Amino acid sequence: MKQEENRQMDNLKSEYESIPVPKEAKERMLAGIAQAKKKNRKA
């Protein structure tokens, strides 16, 4: 049972990682993360 769950999780992870993300969306997301990190360092 455990091995089957791991296989299913690996399949779902592979599917998730293969979802195409537009370049602009990825850049916006990374910029937001960087901004939040910078803000948290100042606090």
C-alpha positions in Angstrom: 0.0 0.0 0.0 2.7 2.5 0.9 4.6 1.8 -2.3 1.5 2.5 -4.4 0.9 5.8 -2.5 4.5 6.8 -3.2 4.1 6.0 -6.9 0.9 8.0 -7.1 2.5 11.0 -5.4 5.5 10.8 -7.8 3.1 10.8 -10.7 1.2 13.8 -9.4 4.4 15.7 -8.7 5.6 15.0 -12.3 2.3 16.2 -13.7 2.5 19.4 -11.5 6.0 20.2 -12.5 5.2 19.9 -16.2 2.4 22.5 -16.1 3.6 25.4 -18.3 3.9 28.8 -16.6 4.1 31.9 -18.7 7.4 33.7 -18.4 5.8 36.9 -17.2 3.8 35.2 -14.5 7.0 33.4 -13.3 8.9 36.7 -13.2 6.1 38.4 -11.3 5.9 35.6 -8.8 9.7 35.6 -8.2 9.7 39.4 -7.8 7.0 39.1 -5.2 8.9 36.5 -3.3 12.1 38.6 -3.4 10.1 41.7 -2.2 8.6 39.7 0.7 12.0 38.4 1.7 13.5 41.9 1.7 10.5 43.2 3.8 10.9 40.4 6.3 14.6 41.1 6.8 13.9 44.7 7.7 11.3 43.8 10.3 
